């Protein structure tokens, strides 16, 4: 089993080397929402994915942990994400 996973990864690397790393703007919106939106509003955003309750509970548990990060650090993380997006765009 392990060998097949390694073989798959090597095959993907060789066959898909021209893939780009452009990140969808909607993804950055979701990541920002995770950092800056309060929990009740974030639950509403999660509802559109129709995820299982266990998955939603797990995401909200992680959000509770990340909500303890000071605002200044959240802003630094946001700047890093913007720089990554700029590099991916060209």
C-alpha distances in whole Angstrom, upper triangle without the diagonal:
4,5,5,7,9,10,11,13,15,15,17,19,20,21,22,24,27,26,29,29,31,31,33,36,35,32,35,37,34,33,37,38,35,37,41,41,42,40,42,42,38,38,39,37,34,36,35,31,32,29,28,31,28,27,30,31,28,30,33,32,31,34,36,35,35,39,40,39,43,44,45,41,40,42,41,37,39,40,37,35,38,38,34,35,38,36,34,37,38
4,5,5,6,9,10,11,12,14,16,17,19,20,21,22,26,25,27,27,30,30,31,35,34,31,33,36,33,32,36,37,34,36,39,40,41,39,41,41,38,37,39,37,34,36,35,32,32,29,29,31,28,27,30,31,28,29,32,31,30,33,35,33,33,37,38,37,41,42,42,39,38,40,38,35,36,38,34,33,36,36,32,33,36,34,32,35,36
4,5,5,6,9,10,11,12,14,15,16,18,20,21,24,24,27,27,30,30,32,35,35,32,34,37,35,34,38,39,36,38,42,42,44,42,44,44,40,40,42,39,36,38,38,34,35,32,32,34,32,30,33,34,31,32,35,35,33,36,38,36,36,40,41,40,43,44,44,41,40,42,40,36,38,39,36,34,37,36,33,34,36,34,32,35,36
4,5,5,6,9,10,10,12,14,15,16,18,20,23,22,25,25,28,28,30,34,33,30,33,35,33,33,36,37,35,37,41,41,43,41,43,42,38,38,40,37,34,36,35,31,32,30,30,32,30,28,32,33,30,31,34,34,32,35,37,36,36,39,41,40,43,44,44,41,39,41,40,36,37,39,35,34,36,36,32,33,35,33,31,33,34
4,5,5,6,9,10,11,12,14,15,16,18,21,20,22,22,25,25,27,30,30,27,29,32,30,29,33,34,31,33,37,37,39,37,39,39,35,35,37,34,31,33,32,29,30,27,27,30,27,25,29,30,27,27,31,30,28,31,34,32,32,36,37,36,39,40,40,37,36,37,36,32,34,35,32,30,33,32,28,29,32,30,27,30,32
4,5,5,6,9,10,11,12,14,15,16,20,19,22,22,25,25,28,31,31,28,30,33,31,30,33,35,33,34,38,39,40,39,41,41,37,37,39,36,33,35,35,31,32,30,30,33,30,28,31,32,29,29,33,32,30,33,35,33,33,37,38,36,40,40,40,37,36,37,35,32,34,34,31,30,32,31,28,29,31,29,27,30,31
4,5,5,6,9,10,11,12,14,15,19,19,22,22,25,26,28,32,32,29,31,34,33,32,35,37,35,37,40,41,43,41,43,42,39,39,40,38,35,37,36,32,34,31,32,35,32,30,33,35,32,32,35,35,33,35,38,37,36,39,41,39,42,43,43,39,38,40,38,35,36,36,33,31,34,33,29,30,32,30,27,30,31
4,6,5,6,9,10,10,12,14,17,16,19,20,23,23,25,29,29,26,29,31,30,29,33,34,32,34,37,38,40,39,40,39,36,36,37,34,32,34,32,29,30,28,29,32,30,27,30,32,29,29,33,33,31,33,36,35,34,37,39,38,41,41,41,38,36,38,36,33,33,34,31,29,32,31,27,28,30,28,25,28,29
4,5,5,6,9,10,10,12,15,14,17,17,20,21,23,27,27,24,26,29,28,27,30,32,30,32,35,36,38,37,39,38,34,35,36,33,31,33,32,28,30,28,29,31,29,27,29,31,28,28,31,31,29,31,34,32,31,35,36,35,38,38,38,34,33,35,33,29,30,31,28,26,28,28,24,25,27,25,22,25,26
4,5,5,6,9,10,11,14,14,17,18,21,23,25,29,29,27,29,32,30,29,33,35,33,34,38,39,41,40,42,41,38,38,39,36,34,36,35,32,34,31,33,35,33,30,33,35,32,31,35,35,32,34,37,35,34,38,39,37,40,40,40,37,36,37,35,31,32,33,29,28,30,29,25,26,28,25,23,26,26
4,5,5,6,8,10,13,13,17,18,21,23,25,28,29,27,29,32,31,30,34,35,34,36,39,40,42,41,43,42,38,39,39,36,34,36,35,31,33,31,33,35,34,31,34,36,33,32,36,36,34,36,39,37,36,39,41,39,42,42,42,39,37,38,36,33,34,34,31,29,31,30,26,27,29,26,23,26,26
4,5,5,6,8,11,10,13,15,18,19,21,25,25,23,25,28,27,27,30,32,30,32,35,36,39,38,40,38,35,35,36,33,31,33,31,28,30,28,30,33,31,28,31,33,30,29,33,33,31,33,36,35,33,36,38,37,39,39,39,36,34,35,33,30,30,31,28,26,28,27,23,23,25,23,20,22,23
4,6,5,6,9,9,12,13,17,19,21,25,26,23,25,28,28,27,30,32,31,32,35,36,39,38,41,39,35,36,37,34,32,35,33,30,32,30,32,35,33,30,32,34,31,30,34,34,31,33,36,34,33,36,38,36,38,38,37,34,33,34,32,29,29,29,26,24,26,25,21,22,24,21,18,21,21
4,6,6,9,11,14,16,19,21,24,27,28,26,28,31,31,30,33,35,34,36,39,40,42,42,44,42,39,40,41,37,36,38,36,33,35,34,35,38,37,33,36,38,35,34,37,38,35,37,40,38,37,40,41,39,42,41,41,38,37,37,35,32,32,32,29,28,29,28,24,25,26,23,20,23,23
4,6,8,9,13,15,18,20,22,26,27,25,27,30,30,30,33,34,34,35,38,39,42,41,43,41,38,39,39,36,34,36,34,31,34,32,34,37,36,33,35,37,35,33,37,38,35,37,40,39,37,40,42,40,42,42,42,39,37,37,36,33,33,33,30,28,29,28,24,24,26,23,20,22,22
4,5,6,9,12,14,16,19,22,23,22,24,27,26,26,29,31,30,32,35,36,39,38,40,38,35,36,36,33,31,33,31,29,31,30,32,35,34,31,32,35,32,31,34,35,32,34,37,36,34,37,39,37,39,39,38,35,34,34,32,29,29,29,26,24,25,24,21,21,22,20,17,19,19
4,6,8,11,14,17,19,23,24,22,24,27,27,26,29,31,31,32,35,36,39,39,41,39,36,37,38,34,33,35,33,31,33,32,34,37,36,32,34,37,34,32,35,36,33,34,38,36,34,37,39,37,39,38,37,34,33,33,31,28,28,28,25,23,24,23,19,20,21,18,15,17,17
4,6,10,12,15,17,21,23,21,23,26,26,26,28,31,31,32,34,36,39,39,41,38,35,37,37,33,33,35,33,30,33,32,35,38,37,33,35,37,35,33,36,37,34,35,38,37,35,37,39,37,39,38,37,34,33,32,31,28,28,27,25,23,23,22,19,18,19,16,13,15,14
4,7,9,12,14,17,19,18,19,22,23,22,25,27,27,28,31,32,35,35,37,35,32,33,33,30,29,31,29,27,30,29,31,34,33,30,31,34,31,29,32,34,31,31,35,34,31,34,36,34,36,35,34,32,30,30,28,25,25,25,22,20,20,20,16,16,17,15,11,13,14
4,6,9,12,15,17,16,17,20,21,20,22,25,25,26,28,30,33,33,35,33,30,32,32,28,28,30,28,26,29,28,31,34,33,29,30,33,30,28,31,32,29,29,33,32,29,32,34,32,33,32,31,29,27,27,25,23,22,21,19,17,17,16,13,12,13,11,8,9,10
4,6,9,12,14,13,13,17,17,17,19,21,21,22,25,26,30,30,32,30,27,29,29,25,25,28,26,24,27,26,29,31,30,27,27,30,27,25,28,29,26,26,29,28,26,28,30,28,29,28,27,25,23,23,22,19,18,18,16,13,14,13,10,9,11,9,6,8,10
4,7,9,12,11,11,14,16,15,17,20,20,21,23,25,28,29,30,28,25,27,27,23,24,26,24,23,26,26,29,31,30,27,27,30,28,25,27,29,26,25,29,28,25,27,30,28,29,27,27,25,22,22,21,18,17,17,15,12,12,12,9,7,9,9,5,6,9
4,6,8,7,8,11,12,12,14,16,17,18,20,21,24,25,27,24,21,24,24,20,20,23,21,19,23,22,26,27,27,23,23,26,24,21,24,26,23,22,26,25,22,24,27,25,26,24,24,22,20,19,19,16,14,15,14,10,11,12,9,7,10,10,7,8,11
4,5,5,7,9,10,11,13,15,16,17,19,20,23,24,25,22,19,22,21,17,18,20,18,17,21,21,24,26,26,23,22,25,24,21,23,25,23,22,25,26,23,24,27,25,27,25,25,23,20,20,20,18,15,17,16,12,12,14,12,9,12,13,10,10,14
4,5,5,6,9,10,11,12,14,16,16,17,21,22,23,20,18,20,20,16,17,20,17,17,21,21,25,26,27,23,22,25,24,21,22,25,22,21,24,25,22,22,26,24,25,22,23,22,18,18,19,16,13,15,15,11,10,13,12,9,11,13,11,11,14
4,5,5,6,9,10,10,12,14,15,15,18,19,20,17,15,17,16,12,14,16,14,14,17,18,22,23,24,20,19,22,21,18,20,22,20,19,22,23,20,21,24,23,24,22,23,22,19,18,20,17,14,16,17,13,13,16,15,12,15,17,15,14,18
4,5,5,6,9,10,11,13,14,15,18,18,20,17,14,17,17,13,13,16,14,13,17,17,20,22,22,18,17,20,19,16,18,20,18,16,20,20,18,19,22,21,22,21,22,20,17,17,18,15,13,15,14,11,12,15,13,11,14,16,13,14,18
4,5,5,6,8,10,11,12,13,17,18,20,17,15,17,18,14,15,18,17,16,20,20,23,24,24,20,19,22,20,17,18,20,18,16,19,20,16,17,20,19,20,18,18,17,14,14,14,12,9,11,11,8,8,12,10,9,12,14,13,13,17
4,5,5,6,9,10,10,11,14,16,17,14,12,15,15,11,13,16,14,15,18,19,22,23,23,20,18,21,20,16,17,20,18,15,19,20,17,17,20,19,20,17,19,18,14,14,16,13,11,13,14,11,11,15,14,12,15,17,16,16,20
4,5,5,6,9,10,10,13,13,15,12,10,12,12,9,10,13,12,12,15,15,18,19,19,16,14,17,16,13,14,17,14,13,16,17,14,15,19,18,19,17,19,18,14,15,17,14,12,15,15,12,13,17,15,14,17,19,18,18,22
4,5,5,6,9,10,13,14,16,14,11,14,15,12,12,16,15,15,18,17,20,20,20,17,15,17,16,12,13,15,13,11,15,15,12,13,16,15,16,15,16,14,11,12,13,10,9,12,12,9,11,14,13,12,16,18,16,18,21
4,5,5,6,8,11,13,15,13,11,14,15,12,14,17,17,17,20,20,22,22,22,19,17,19,18,14,15,17,14,12,15,15,12,12,15,14,15,12,14,13,9,10,12,10,7,11,12,9,10,14,14,13,16,18,18,18,22
4,5,5,5,8,10,12,9,7,11,11,9,10,14,14,15,17,17,20,19,20,17,15,17,16,13,12,15,13,10,13,15,12,11,15,14,16,14,16,15,11,12,15,13,11,14,16,13,14,18,17,16,19,22,21,21,25
4,6,6,8,9,12,10,7,10,12,10,10,14,15,14,17,16,18,17,18,15,13,14,13,9,9,12,10,7,10,11,9,9,12,12,14,13,15,14,10,13,15,12,11,15,15,13,15,18,18,17,20,22,21,23,26
4,6,8,10,13,12,10,13,15,13,14,17,18,18,21,20,22,21,21,18,16,16,15,12,12,13,11,8,10,11,7,7,10,9,11,9,12,10,7,9,11,9,9,12,13,12,14,17,17,17,20,22,21,23,26
4,7,9,12,10,9,13,14,13,14,18,18,19,22,21,23,22,22,20,17,18,18,14,13,15,14,10,12,13,10,8,11,11,11,9,12,12,8,9,13,11,10,13,15,14,15,18,19,18,21,23,23,24,27
4,7,8,6,6,10,11,10,12,14,16,17,19,19,21,20,21,18,15,16,17,13,12,14,14,10,12,14,12,9,13,13,14,12,15,15,12,13,16,15,13,17,19,17,18,21,22,21,23,26,25,26,29
4,6,6,6,9,10,11,12,15,17,18,19,19,21,19,20,18,15,15,16,13,11,13,13,9,10,13,11,9,12,13,14,13,17,17,14,16,19,17,16,20,22,20,21,25,25,24,27,29,29,30,33
4,6,5,6,9,10,10,12,15,16,17,16,17,15,16,15,11,11,13,11,7,10,11,8,8,12,11,9,13,15,16,16,19,19,16,18,21,19,19,22,23,22,23,27,26,26,29,31,30,31,34
4,5,5,7,9,10,11,14,15,16,16,17,15,17,16,12,13,15,13,10,13,14,11,12,15,15,13,16,18,20,19,22,22,19,21,24,22,21,25,26,24,26,29,29,28,31,33,32,33,36
4,5,5,6,9,10,12,14,15,16,18,16,18,17,13,14,16,13,11,15,15,12,14,17,16,14,17,19,20,18,22,21,18,20,23,21,19,23,24,22,23,27,26,25,28,31,29,30,33
4,5,5,6,9,11,12,13,13,15,14,16,14,10,12,13,10,9,12,12,9,11,14,13,12,16,17,18,17,21,20,16,18,21,19,17,21,22,20,21,25,24,23,26,28,27,28,31
4,5,5,6,9,10,11,11,13,11,13,12,8,10,12,10,8,12,13,11,12,16,15,14,18,19,21,21,24,23,20,22,24,22,21,25,25,23,25,28,27,26,29,31,30,30,34
4,5,5,7,10,11,12,14,13,16,14,11,13,15,13,12,15,16,14,16,19,18,17,21,22,24,22,26,25,22,23,26,24,22,26,27,24,25,29,28,26,29,32,30,30,34
4,5,6,8,10,11,14,14,16,14,11,14,15,12,12,15,16,13,16,18,17,17,20,21,23,21,24,23,20,21,24,21,19,23,24,21,22,25,24,22,26,28,26,26,30
4,5,6,7,8,10,10,12,10,7,11,12,9,10,13,14,12,15,17,17,17,20,21,23,22,25,24,20,22,25,22,20,24,24,21,23,26,25,23,27,29,26,27,31
4,5,5,7,10,10,13,11,9,12,14,12,12,16,17,15,18,20,20,20,23,25,27,26,29,28,24,26,28,25,24,28,28,25,26,30,28,26,30,32,29,30,34
4,6,8,12,13,15,13,11,15,16,14,15,19,19,17,20,23,22,22,25,26,28,27,30,28,25,26,28,26,24,27,27,24,25,28,27,25,28,30,27,28,31
4,5,9,11,13,11,10,13,14,12,14,17,17,17,20,22,21,22,25,26,28,27,30,28,25,26,28,25,24,27,27,23,25,28,26,24,28,29,26,27,31
4,7,9,11,10,9,13,14,13,15,18,18,18,21,23,23,23,27,28,30,30,32,31,27,29,31,28,27,30,30,27,28,31,29,28,31,33,30,31,34
4,6,8,6,6,10,11,10,12,15,16,16,18,20,21,22,25,26,29,28,31,29,26,28,30,26,26,29,29,25,28,30,28,27,31,32,29,30,34
4,5,5,6,9,10,11,13,14,16,17,19,21,21,22,25,27,30,30,33,31,28,31,32,28,28,32,31,28,31,33,31,30,34,35,32,34,37
4,5,5,6,9,10,10,12,14,15,16,19,20,21,23,25,28,29,32,30,27,30,31,28,28,32,31,29,31,34,32,31,35,36,34,35,39
4,5,5,6,9,10,10,12,14,15,17,19,20,22,24,27,28,31,29,26,29,30,27,28,31,30,28,31,33,31,31,35,35,33,35,38
4,5,5,6,9,10,11,12,14,16,17,18,21,22,25,26,28,26,23,26,28,24,24,28,27,24,27,30,27,27,31,32,29,31,35
4,5,5,6,9,10,10,12,14,15,16,19,21,24,24,27,25,22,25,26,23,23,27,26,24,26,29,27,27,31,32,30,31,35
4,6,5,6,9,10,10,13,14,15,17,20,23,23,26,24,22,25,27,24,24,28,27,25,28,31,29,29,33,34,32,34,37
4,5,5,6,9,10,11,13,14,16,18,21,22,25,23,20,24,25,22,22,26,25,23,26,28,27,27,31,31,30,32,35
4,5,5,6,9,10,10,12,15,16,19,20,22,20,17,21,22,19,19,23,22,20,23,25,23,24,27,28,27,29,32
4,5,5,6,9,10,10,13,15,18,18,21,20,17,20,22,19,20,23,23,21,24,27,25,25,29,30,29,31,34
4,5,5,7,9,10,12,14,17,19,21,19,17,21,22,20,21,24,24,22,25,28,26,27,30,31,30,32,35
4,5,5,6,9,10,12,15,16,19,16,15,18,19,16,18,21,20,19,22,24,23,24,27,28,27,29,32
4,5,5,6,9,10,13,14,17,15,12,16,17,15,16,19,19,18,21,23,22,23,26,27,26,28,31
4,6,5,7,10,13,14,17,15,14,17,19,17,18,21,22,21,23,26,25,26,29,30,30,32,35
4,5,6,8,11,13,16,13,13,16,17,15,17,20,20,19,23,24,24,25,28,29,29,31,34
4,5,5,9,10,13,10,9,13,14,12,13,17,16,16,19,21,20,22,24,26,25,28,30
4,5,8,9,12,11,9,12,14,13,14,17,18,18,20,22,22,23,26,27,27,29,32
4,6,9,11,10,10,13,15,14,16,19,19,19,22,24,24,25,28,29,29,31,34
4,7,8,7,7,10,11,11,13,15,16,16,19,20,21,22,25,26,27,29,31
4,5,5,7,9,10,11,13,15,16,17,19,21,22,23,25,26,27,29,31
4,5,5,6,9,10,10,12,14,15,17,19,20,21,23,25,26,27,29
4,5,5,6,9,10,11,13,14,15,17,19,20,21,23,25,26,28
4,5,5,6,9,10,11,12,14,15,17,19,20,21,23,25,26
4,5,5,6,9,10,11,12,14,15,17,19,20,21,23,25
4,5,5,6,9,10,11,12,14,15,17,19,20,21,23
4,5,5,6,9,10,11,13,14,15,17,19,20,22
4,5,5,6,9,10,11,12,14,16,17,19,20
4,5,5,6,9,10,11,12,14,15,17,19
4,5,5,6,9,10,11,12,14,15,17
4,5,5,6,9,10,11,12,14,16
4,5,5,6,9,10,11,12,15
4,5,5,6,9,10,11,13
4,5,5,6,9,10,11
4,5,5,6,9,10
4,5,5,6,9
4,5,5,7
4,5,5
4,5
4
